[in-house]
Amino acid sequence: MMASATIGAVLDAQTVDSGSSTRDTVHAIQINQGIIAIVYEGPGNDGWLKTYNINLDGSIDNTAVGSLEFDSGNCKDPFIFSLATDKYAIAYQGVDQDGWLVSVQIEDDGTIGSAIIASLEFDTGGCTTPWVVPLGTQTYYAIVYGFVSGFLKTVQINDDGTMGTVQDTWNFDAADGDFPQIINISGTTYAIRYSNTDNDLALITLTIGNTGTITKSTLDSKVIASTSVGFPISLAHASQFIQVSGVNYALCYFDKEAAQYVIETWSIASNGTIGASAIDTETIASTVSGAEGPGISIVKIDNDTFWVAYSHTNGDGFTAVYEIATNGAINSTLLDGPFEFETSSLFLQAHLLDVGSSGSLKIIVHGKSVATGSHFESLGIVTETIPGAWLVATFPSEAITRVTNLIHRYVREGGVYTLEMSLGEVTSDFGLPQWLSAPQPAVAKTEADEFKSVQEAIDSALENERTKIPLPLPRDTDLPPIEKPGQVPKLEPKESLTGLARPFPELPPIEKPGQVAKDVEEPGKVPRLTDEPVITKPGRIRKGTSGKASKRR
């Protein structure tokens, strides 16, 4: 089934910060439904964190939910990532161009803690454009960054935001390693995309253990684009490397020599082997000049639907939607776009967030400048919709396919939650319900069908009676018969029952309460010379053997 998507108009725009300060990079993530967090270099080159509420209709609240200056000395290239629950960490270039990590608290409603939780200087030699991914245990993280050459470090950060130490370090490219991005391929296999010393787009794969141990050799390496990809590939944290499906991945880059944006798909196996050549290649935009700012970003919004934002034509911001099949084939026909969302100034980079509010809301967090140059004069948020067919929820016309009931169960023994779904309104004869009418059979029955159904029922009943399994007949046994409750068991000596050499002794009859047992004297009474028990009832005159009445004492 072919994907479908249509880009809607801009719903709202909001300025996050403004001024003449340098804001080379910005990064944003989603915190909760409708809540996003933005980290950036603000006035005075300080590090700032802000959260905003995006409403279901796409409107952006004018006032930030929360705000925190996490570094008052210096901040560049901040990158924010989630730790656990309401804890987040920010990696950035701090004072003296060193690499820093700080942790903060952000509630689901966007409220930011009043101070940072902890900090760690992970590199004293220099750091630019760090990118972070969690390792398998989620308390260890890998950081890739450039500074003259390409570096990879692993650190421990606890779920509560407290910092551990640097676990391991590897200089994966001693010549250069600008603007790297790292992603997990499978298990302990990772891939790093970066710009090498020739400004080529390079790709390497390697192994990182779940507790931060780096295997300091490549599993495979490949030059994706041997022509110059310009400087920079993009302005740092704009995602250009993303999984399509399975072993297939998409990479976006700016080819400076050809003056165009390109999207390519490549295969990377779980063992780190990179395909010999690209699966497919498509030009996103051509005749792009370096002065327009080579910034591009891509996100996946559906199984085969990808949203791209980039700068083009006087530096304005554009967005488009592409279809990339799970096998890596790129549809040369755009699903929609390009759509120009920023026309007033030079657009430098964007971060796309598929927040999913009302099923179709998309967020663009971007930097721009009012004059040609590499500095931001404004940092903004733009909301728009892409309500393509892949987002439309349709009510099934056939009642049998409708979900009519959901049952949520909790199995205590295994601590497992299950969700049961009922497909609905099915009658006993599997008829299809009709609106405001009695259920009708899925296939109309004729008179012959009705007679046939009755005859089949009779034949079935007769067959069941004929094949019914008879009850078992009594069988010979050496075991004694089952005695009824209260019955005195009688065991006869049998040859088959070893150990019984004589009959079981006779037991005396069971006496009723108040009855005097035979041959037992009652206090104050003369023993009766009779073999028959005499029952004496309370309040009654007891008859003796002489036939005379006597009073009870």
N, C-alpha and C positions, 0 to 999 in steps of 0.2 A: 504494500500500500504506500503510495507516494505521500510524503509529508506535505503539509500546507501551513503557511503562516503569513500573516499580514501585519505590518508595522502600523500602529496607530499614531495619532498625533501626540505631541508633547503634552502631558497632563499638568505638570507644574515644574517650577524651577526654584531653587533656593540657594542663596550665597552663604557659604559656610564661613568664609573669612575673606578679607580683602586688605590690600596694602601693597607696598613696594618691596616687601621681603621676598627673598628667593624661596620658592617652593618647588624644588626639582621633582619631588616624588610625593605620592599620596597613596594610601592603601585603605581599603574598606572591606568589612565583612558583615554578614548578617548575624545579629544576636538572637533575635526572636522574630515571631511573625510581626512584620511592620517596623521592627527596630533595627537600625544599622549603626555600626561604629566606624568612625573615620579617624585615622591618625595621619598627621601631616606636619610639615615644618611651617610654623607660624611666625608672626612678627618677632623680630629679634633673633631669628634662627632657633627659636625654642621649639621643644616638642610638645604637641598638643593632641589630645584625645577628646572627641565629641561624639555624642549619640543623638540620633534624630528619629522621630516617629513618622512613618509613612502610612497614611490612612488607606483604607481599602479602595477609595476612589482615586488614589494616586496623588492626592494633595499632601504637601509636606508642611508639617508644623513650622511656624516661623522661628520659634525659639528652640534651641537645643534642649534635649531632655537632661543631659549631663555634660560636664566639661571639666577637664583636668589637664594642667600643665605638668607633664610627667618629666620634663627635663628643661630647666631654666637656663642651662649653659649653652648647649648646642645640640641640634638634632638634624639629621639628614637621612633620607631613604628609610623611613620607618616602615616596618612590616608587622602587622598584628595577627595573632593566631590564638586559637582556643586551647586551654589546658584541660579543665574539667569543670562541670557545673557552671558556676559564675566567675571562674578565674580565667584570665587572659594574660598573654605575655606580648611584649613588643621588642623586636630586634631592630637596631638602628646604628648609624654612625654618630658617635657622641663627641665629647671634648677630645681634642688632639687627633681627630679622625679615627679614634679607637672603636672597636666593636663592643656594644653594650646590649644587655637584656634587662628589662624591668617587667615586673608582674603587677597587675591591677585587678580590681574587682568590678564587674559590670553585672548588675541584676538584669533579669529578663525584661523588666520594664524600661531599661536604659539608664537607670540610676548608677552613677559611677562612685566608687569609694573615694574618700577624701584624700587619700595618699597612696603612694605605691606600696606594694607589699614587700618586695625584695628587689635587689639589683645584682647584676654580675657583669664584670668587664671580661668578656671572653677572648678578646684579642687586643693587645697593647701596641701592635705594629701597624694597624690600619684596617679599615673595613668600608666597603661600598656595596650598596644594593644587596643586603642579605635576604635570603629566602629560606624558609623553615618548613620542615615536614616532621610529623611525629614518627617514631620508630614503633616497633611492634608492641612494646609494653606501655606506651602512652605516657611514661614518665621520663623517657629519653627522647631527645630531638636531634635532628641533623640540620646544620646551618651551612649553606654555601654562600660565598661572597667573593668579591674581587677586591684587589688592591695591589696593583702591579702584576700580580699573578693570581691564579685561582685557588681558593682554599675551601676545605671541608672540615668542619668541627662537629663533634657530638657533645651534648651537654645533658645534665640531669636537671629537670625542673619538676618538683612535686606537685600533686594535684591542688594543694592548698596555696600554691604560688611561691613557696620557699625555694631557693635556688641551691642546687648541688654544685658540682664542679665540672670543668671540662673533662670529658672522658677520653677523647682521642682526637688527633689532628692529622690531616693529609693535604699536602700541596699537590693537587691533582694536575695542575698545569703551571710549570715554573715560569713560562714566558708570558702568559696572559690568561685572564679568566673573567672578562667583563660581563656584567649583567647575567649571572647564571640563574637557572631555575632547576629545581630538583623535584622529581616525582617518584612515587613508588610503583614498580612494575609488578612484582609478585613476591610475597614473603620478604626475604632479606635482599632482594634485587632492586636496585634503584638506577635511575638515569638522570644525567645532568646535561642540560642544554646551555651553551654559553658562546661568547664571541672570543675566538682565539687571537693570537698575535697578528695574523693576517686579516683580521676582521672577517674571517670565515665563520659560518654557523657550524659549530662542532657539537657532537653528541657522543657521550661516553656512558657505559654501564659499569656498575660495580656492586660490591656486596658490603652491607653494613649490618652487623649483628643487632639484635633487639636491645642489648644493653650498651650499645654505642661503640663496639669494637669495629674499626674500619679495616677491611682487607685492602691494603695499599697497592692495588694493581687493577687495571681495567679488565672487565670481562670481554668488552668489545668497544670499538670506537669508529666513528664515521664523520666525515665532513659532509654535512647536509647540503650546504651551498658554498661552492668554492669561489664564487665571485664575491666581491666585497659586499657585506651586508650593512655597511654604513656604520656610523657612530652616533648614537648607540643603536642596537637592534631595536630597542624601544626604551622608553624612559623607565627602566628598572622593573617595577613590579607588575606591569601589565602582562597578564597571563598569555603566553604564546604556545604553550606545550600542554596538550590535553588528550586524555584517552577518548577514543571514538567507541570502540567495543573490543573486548577480548585483547588480542595482541596488536591491534591497530591503533595508531596515535596520529594526531594532527599537529603540525607545527606551522606557525605564522611568522613571517619575517619581512623585513624591508630590504629589497635588493637595490642597493644604491647605484650600481652600474647600469642596471636596466630601468632604474627610476620607477619601481613598482612594488606593490605589496603582493606577497605570494602566500598561498596556503598549500601545504603538501601533506600527504599521509604516508606513514612509514609503519612497518611491522617491527615489534620488539618482543622476542620470545621471553618466556618466564625465566629462562637461564641467562638472559642478557644479550642474546644474539640479535644483532640489528640486521634488517633486511638489506640485500645487496643494492637495491635501488628503491626509489619512491614508488608507492603504489599508484598515486595519482597526483597531479599538480594543477592548480587553477590560479589565475591572476585575479586578485581582489580589486585592485585599482592600478591604473597605469599613469604615466607622466606625472609621477610624484616627485616634487623637488625637495632637496634636503632641508631647505629653509622652512618648509611646511611642517617640519617636526615629525620624524618617523615614529609615530606612536600607534600601536595596534593592540587590541585585546580581543580574546575569544572566550566564550563560555558555552557549555552544553545545556540546552533547555529541554531536550527531548531525546528519545532514542536515536534519532538521526537528524535532529535539527540543531543548528549552531548559530549563535548570534555573534556578530563581529562589529566592533567599533574602531574607527581609525580617523586620522586627520588627512585632509586632501583639499585641493583647490583653495588657495589662499589660507590654508591652515584651518579651514572650517571643519567641524565635527560631523562625521557621517556614520551611519549604522546600516547593516544589511543582514539578511538571514540566508544561510546556506543549508543545503541538504548534503549530508555525508553518510553514505550507506555503511552498515556494520562491516562490510568487507573492505572499506577504505575508499571506495569509488566516490568522487565528488561530482555532484550534479552541476554542470556548467551553467544551467539556468538558475538564477537567483529565485528563491521562494518569495522574496520581497526586497525592495530597496534598489539602490542605496537611498537612504533617507537622511537629509541634512537637518541635524538637530541643534547645531550651534553655528550661527552665522555672523555674530557680532565681533568676534575676535579670534586670535590664533589659538587653536585647540592643540594641546600638546599630548595629553594621554588620558585614558579612561580606564575605569574599573567597572566591570559589568556585574550586577548582582541580580540573579533570577530569584526574587524574593517570593514569588508565587502568591502574593496577596490577590484574592478573588480569582486565582487561577491564571492570571495573565500579566500581572504587573512586573515591569522590569525597571531597574535602577541604573543610572549612569552617574558615577562619581568622577569628576574630571577637573583638571587644572587648565587654565587658559591665560593668555596675556593680551593686553590691549595694544601692544606694539610687538613688532617682530623681535624675537629674542628667545632666550632659553629660560626666562624667569616667568613664574606665574604672577599675575596681578589679581587673580581671583580663583577661588576654589568653590566649585558648585556641585549641586545635585540636580539631576534631571530625571523625571519619571515619564515613562511611556508604556504603551501596551503592545503586546504581540499576541492577539487572541486567536491564533490560527486554529485550523480544524482539529489539530492534535490536542487542543485544550477544551473543546466543546463537549459538554456532558449531555448526551441524548438519552431520553427516556425510551426504553425498548417498546416497540409496538406490539410484540408478542408477550402476553402476560407471563408465559411460562419461563421467560428469560429475565423477569424482573426480580430484583432482590427485595423481598418483602419482610425479612426478619433477620436480625443479627443477635446472636447469643454469645456473650463473653463469659467464658468459664475459667476458673482457676483450679488447677490440680495441685492440691496441697502436698502430696507425696513427692512430686518432682519439682514443685515450685514453678510450674509452667502455666502461662496464660494461653488460651486458645480462643479463636474467634470462629464461630460456626455461622454459616450463611444459608438462608433458605431461599430457594428460587420459587417464585410465587404463584399462589392462587391456583394450584393444581387440584382438580377434582378427583374423585375416586376412580373414575374411568378415564382419567387423563384427558378430559375435555378441555377446550380452550375457553376461558370465561369471555363473555361478550358484555360490553358496557350496558348496564341497566337491563339485563336480560338473564334468563336462566343459562347455565353453562351448556354449551353445545359440543358434541363430539368433534374431535379433530377431523374425522372423515365421516361423512353422512352414511348412515346405515340403511340398507334396503330391507324389505320384508323378508327376503330370503336370508339376509344376514342375521335378522332377529331370530328366525327359526333355527338357523345354524348354531347361533350362540346358545339357545336353550338345549338343543340336542347335544352339543359339546359338553354342556354342564352335566347332563344326565349321564353321558358316557364316562365322563371323568369320575363322577361319584361311584358308578358301578365298578369301574376299574380300581378305584381306591379300596372299595369293599372287597373285591376279589383278591387284591394283593395285600390286604391287611395282615399283619403279622399276628398269628394266633398266640393266645396266652400260654405260658408254659404249663405242661401237665405235671401232676405230682410225681415224684421220683422216689425210688427206694433209698432209705437212709438208715444208718445205725444210731442216729441221734434220737434221744427221747422226744416225745411230742411237747409242744409248747403248752405250759400250764397257764390257766387263767389266773388273774390276780386273786389272792386269798385261798387259792386251791393248794392243798397239801401235796407237795411233789412226791412222787413215788418213783423210786429208782430200783429197777430190777437188775440183778446181776447178769451181765452179758459177757460172752466170751470176748467180744471186741473191746470191752472196757477193762483194761488191765487194772489190778489193784483193788477191785471190789470183790472180796472173797465171801462176803455174807450180805444178806439183805440189809437195806437201810433201816434202822430201828423205827418202830412206830412212834409217832409223836402224839402227846395228849391232845384232845380237842381244845379249841380256843374257847376260853371262858369269857362271858360278857362282864362288863364292869359291875361290881357289887355281888356277883355270883360267887358262892363258896365253892372252892375247888373240892373235888371228890377226895375223901380220905384226909382232909385237912380240918382240924378242929378250930372252931371259932371260940374266942375267949369267953369263958363263963358258960359254955354250952357243953352238953353231954354228947360225946361222939355218937353219931347216928350209924346204926348198923344196917346200912343199905348201900347198894351200888349206884343208886340213882341220885343225881344231884337235885337239891331242893332250892328253888329260887325264892328268895325272900325279898319282897318289894317294900320300900319304905312306907310306914303307916298301915301296913296290913298285918293281920293275925296269921302267925305261922302255924300250920297244921303239923302235928306230930304223927308218930307212927301209930299212936293209940286212937287217933281220931278225935281227941279232946283238944279244945282250944286253950291257949295260954297267952297271957299278956306279954308284950315285949318289955324287957327290962331296960 
